[in-house]
Amino acid sequence: MAEQGIKVDNLSYSVDRRQILKDVSLFVERGVNRTILGASGAGKTTILKLMLGLLRPDAGSIRIDGVALAGLSEGELIKVRRKIAIVFQGGALFDSMTVGENVGYRLFQDGELSEDEIERIVLEKLSFVGLEDTIDYYPAQLSGGMKKRVAISRALAAEPDFIFFDEPTTGLDPVGVYNICHLMKRLQGEGKTTLMVTHDLETAFRVSERFSFIHKARLVFDGTREEMRQSGLPEIREFLAPSDESLFVLPASSGGKRP
């Protein structure tokens, strides 16, 4: 039986000779909810794009439930991608479509269900995030937190096995952050496997069981929250509690933190 989960082996990726990832290996096991941490620009979102087959690695391999992405045609990739949904940082809703049309977009594209069945699923998924009353709204009529909740319902509509979250709480107020974390915990309670990339430690510690840390293109840590808190690695210590001498903070004369 094929190994269930997303397995990354010795993955390397560069852009214009700049190394983004180098020899990264990790395993996203079904039912174990993981966060990939790192400073801005560390390559976290790049990992998601590589897992989706949107980018091709320079070296290494990615297998989803035992299926290697390397060498797959676009049609074959589409079939594999159906196991995965992604909630983008800004929600990435279509401005010209209503909330209902956004949530049902993938189902309409597949063309396998009737309009009545799609509408039932759309209402069900909007109800899950508490926004069924917005089905006829347009994205411009929603707050930032509401847009992200609609994006979650759109991800759920296709019944994926894995849900990726790209900086899901960026730009939200405390209530919005609470709502997103609450929804992620509910998803996990219903058996969905979540993979989040973020630099927001509070959100990460609320919703994840395992943590991977990327620094200078390499995976320097993989473990539990407690193992992370007890880690003696300077990269981990200084990310958890930055100081004036931190690897992640520039001298005052340079104008602040590293990008």
Phi and psi in degrees as a GROMACS rama.xvg file:
@    title "Ramachandran Plot"
@    xaxis  label "Phi"
@    yaxis  label "Psi"
@TYPE xy
-64.235  144.753  ALA-2
-64.2276  127.286  GLU-3
-89.2542  120.854  GLN-4
138.136  -174.484  GLY-5
-112.274  116.201  ILE-6
-111.417  123.487  LYS-7
-112.339  123.987  VAL-8
-123.037  119.117  ASP-9
49.1269  47.6325  ASN-10
-80.1759  129.384  LEU-11
-129.984  142.858  SER-12
-152.882  136.952  TYR-13
-138.746  158.815  SER-14
-132.494  121.347  VAL-15
50.1293  46.5767  ASP-16
69.0647  5.11512  ARG-17
-93.694  121.1  ARG-18
-74.483  117.145  GLN-19
-92.1977  -44.2656  ILE-20
-135.789  143.299  LEU-21
-138.436  114.421  LYS-22
52.6578  46.5775  ASP-23
-87.5425  128.464  VAL-24
-130.12  131.113  SER-25
-159.59  163.76  LEU-26
-130.539  119.653  PHE-27
-93.917  94.8363  VAL-28
-78.6246  139.956  GLU-29
-58.7152  135.066  ARG-30
84.8772  -7.09015  GLY-31
-110.568  116.693  VAL-32
-93.9383  124.305  ASN-33
-120.744  148.308  ARG-34
-121.67  134.193  THR-35
-99.1495  118.799  ILE-36
-105.98  160.375  LEU-37
162.1  159.987  GLY-38
-65.2522  163.643  ALA-39
-56.659  134.618  SER-40
84.6282  7.57499  GLY-41
-77.7913  -12.0064  ALA-42
106.003  12.8356  GLY-43
-64.203  -50.9065  LYS-44
-66.0352  -32.2118  THR-45
-58.301  -38.5678  THR-46
-60.6977  -42.5709  ILE-47
-61.9832  -44.1065  LEU-48
-63.9873  -36.4404  LYS-49
-67.563  -40.2535  LEU-50
-65.1073  -29.9371  MET-51
-84.477  -4.96616  LEU-52
75.8572  15.1397  GLY-53
-79.4574  -23.1967  LEU-54
-125.017  153.164  LEU-55
-107.377  129.328  ARG-56
-70.8396  156.468  PRO-57
-73.9114  -33.3413  ASP-58
-156.869  162.694  ALA-59
93.0872  -178.503  GLY-60
-140.928  156.849  SER-61
-132.443  128.362  ILE-62
-122.819  132.535  ARG-63
-113.931  113.714  ILE-64
49.907  42.4635  ASP-65
86.5714  -7.41257  GLY-66
-94.7737  119.434  VAL-67
-74.9437  132.891  ALA-68
-73.991  -30.1008  LEU-69
-59.2019  129.261  ALA-70
86.8837  -4.79769  GLY-71
-73.544  143.473  LEU-72
-73.7617  167.881  SER-73
-60.7395  -38.9856  GLU-74
-63.1043  -40.8102  GLY-75
-68.6336  -37.0234  GLU-76
-62.7166  -39.7779  LEU-77
-59.5745  -40.8558  ILE-78
-62.958  -41.9708  LYS-79
-68.0484  -39.7739  VAL-80
-63.6874  -20.6163  ARG-81
-64.3214  -17.1274  ARG-82
-76.9892  -13.2555  LYS-83
-125.01  140.372  ILE-84
-127.042  151.246  ALA-85
-128.12  136.427  ILE-86
-104.327  107.883  VAL-87
-74.9425  162.062  PHE-88
-54.0564  -45.2136  GLN-89
-96.2171  5.38703  GLY-90
92.8716  -38.3963  GLY-91
54.0604  44.0027  ALA-92
-81.5925  154.303  LEU-93
-81.3313  117.053  PHE-94
-63.0576  -30.3216  ASP-95
-85.2345  -2.20548  SER-96
-110.09  150.191  MET-97
-69.7333  168.778  THR-98
-56.3286  -46.3753  VAL-99
-60.9413  -41.209  GLY-100
-67.4351  -35.9672  GLU-101
-63.9488  -47.2003  ASN-102
-65.3173  -37.5012  VAL-103
-89.9886  4.87574  GLY-104
-56.0155  -50.2057  TYR-105
-64.1978  -36.5509  ARG-106
-68.8182  -40.0752  LEU-107
-62.7175  -40.9998  PHE-108
-63.826  -38.3859  GLN-109
-67.2327  -32.7913  ASP-110
67.7418  23.2661  GLY-111
-100.098  -12.0671  GLU-112
-120.975  155.78  LEU-113
-74.6241  162.195  SER-114
-61.7813  -37.3199  GLU-115
-64.2437  -41.4981  ASP-116
-67.3798  -40.8954  GLU-117
-63.0244  -42.6274  ILE-118
-62.0276  -38.3288  GLU-119
-62.3255  -44.3427  ARG-120
-65.9306  -42.6219  ILE-121
-59.2275  -47.3959  VAL-122
-63.7655  -38.2378  LEU-123
-63.0339  -45.0598  GLU-124
-73.7772  -34.6794  LYS-125
-67.2574  -35.4358  LEU-126
-63.7996  -37.0351  SER-127
-57.8783  -36.4347  PHE-128
-98.9945  6.72651  VAL-129
75.5853  27.9569  GLY-130
-129.355  27.1232  LEU-131
-62.0183  -25.2724  GLU-132
-74.8789  -8.21783  ASP-133
-98.3455  10.2044  THR-134
-56.1133  -31.19  ILE-135
-99.9766  4.90572  ASP-136
-75.9363  164.781  TYR-137
-107.202  155.271  TYR-138
-52.3087  -33.2434  PRO-139
-63.4075  -18.542  ALA-140
-91.1483  1.82186  GLN-141
-108.108  151.853  LEU-142
-76.1696  170.412  SER-143
-60.7103  -42.4276  GLY-144
-65.755  -37.6173  GLY-145
-65.7342  -39.5961  MET-146
-59.5427  -40.957  LYS-147
-70.1424  -34.0958  LYS-148
-67.8133  -38.1915  ARG-149
-62.9453  -40.5279  VAL-150
-61.8763  -35.9873  ALA-151
-66.0943  -43.2062  ILE-152
-64.8033  -35.5593  SER-153
-63.4884  -41.374  ARG-154
-61.8531  -40.1623  ALA-155
-69.4947  -28.8091  LEU-156
-57.0631  -32.0256  ALA-157
-89.3321  5.24671  ALA-158
51.8809  56.9867  GLU-159
-75.5814  161.78  PRO-160
-85.8416  -32.692  ASP-161
-124.97  138.739  PHE-162
-122.163  122.046  ILE-163
-93.6074  138.117  PHE-164
-122.222  120.763  PHE-165
-103.625  103.359  ASP-166
46.7959  59.5673  GLU-167
-68.2648  -19.0917  PRO-168
-108.411  4.23232  THR-169
-60.2025  130.415  THR-170
81.5339  3.12129  GLY-171
-96.2591  151.594  LEU-172
-77.634  171.802  ASP-173
-56.3013  -35.7737  PRO-174
-66.8188  -41.9968  VAL-175
-62.6983  -41.2642  GLY-176
-62.0745  -44.4068  VAL-177
-59.9356  -45.1688  TYR-178
-61.2441  -43.4535  ASN-179
-66.1081  -44.2964  ILE-180
-62.6682  -40.8151  CYS-181
-61.3311  -42.8001  HIS-182
-65.81  -40.1209  LEU-183
-63.2327  -40.0989  MET-184
-65.2877  -37.837  LYS-185
-63.648  -42.1533  ARG-186
-59.5655  -44.2825  LEU-187
-63.8478  -37.0759  GLN-188
-65.0052  -24.1852  GLY-189
-94.4337  9.74472  GLU-190
94.6728  3.9953  GLY-191
-77.8632  144.239  LYS-192
-98.1287  123.092  THR-193
-109.694  141.323  THR-194
-127.505  117.834  LEU-195
-116.189  141.13  MET-196
-113.768  132.104  VAL-197
-164.567  164.045  THR-198
-111.899  6.0133  HIS-199
-89.2669  100.659  ASP-200
-65.8513  -38.1765  LEU-201
-60.6385  -46.9302  GLU-202
-62.6027  -45.0898  THR-203
-57.8258  -46.272  ALA-204
-71.4666  -22.4069  PHE-205
-72.0768  -35.0656  ARG-206
-117.119  -11.6753  VAL-207
-113.404  156.851  SER-208
-104.522  -31.6696  GLU-209
-128.849  153.522  ARG-210
-135.223  135.479  PHE-211
-117.626  139.465  SER-212
-123.428  123.337  PHE-213
-103.107  130.552  ILE-214
-145.666  127.767  HIS-215
51.2297  47.9774  LYS-216
77.2422  -5.6209  ALA-217
-116.082  152.153  ARG-218
-81.2397  112.393  LEU-219
-104.49  -10.0882  VAL-220
-152.599  143.68  PHE-221
-149.954  117.813  ASP-222
177.515  -165.953  GLY-223
-83.5083  172.259  THR-224
-60.4837  -44.6916  ARG-225
-65.4498  -40.3385  GLU-226
-63.6416  -35.0643  GLU-227
-67.8725  -44.5452  MET-228
-63.5549  -31.409  ARG-229
-92.7221  -1.28452  GLN-230
-62.8783  139.594  SER-231
-91.8723  -0.497715  GLY-232
-65.3784  129.26  LEU-233
-60.6228  -34.0611  PRO-234
-61.1473  -40.4894  GLU-235
-72.1161  -48.6936  ILE-236
-56.8611  -42.6741  ARG-237
-79.5229  -23.8116  GLU-238
-72.8491  -39.7252  PHE-239
-70.253  -33.7348  LEU-240
-144.101  78.7495  ALA-241
-60.9498  143.917  PRO-242
-130.78  179.943  SER-243
-61.9068  -23.1459  ASP-244
-97.5713  7.7498  GLU-245
-63.4099  150.117  SER-246
-63.1829  -21.7282  LEU-247
-101.819  4.7109  PHE-248
-122.058  130.879  VAL-249
-82.7076  158.016  LEU-250
-57.5946  152.215  PRO-251
-55.899  -34.4428  ALA-252
-67.5237  -17.2445  SER-253
-92.5291  -3.96135  SER-254
97.7824  12.1578  GLY-255
127.344  -152.425  GLY-256
-80.1278  160.029  LYS-257
-65.9188  150.47  ARG-258
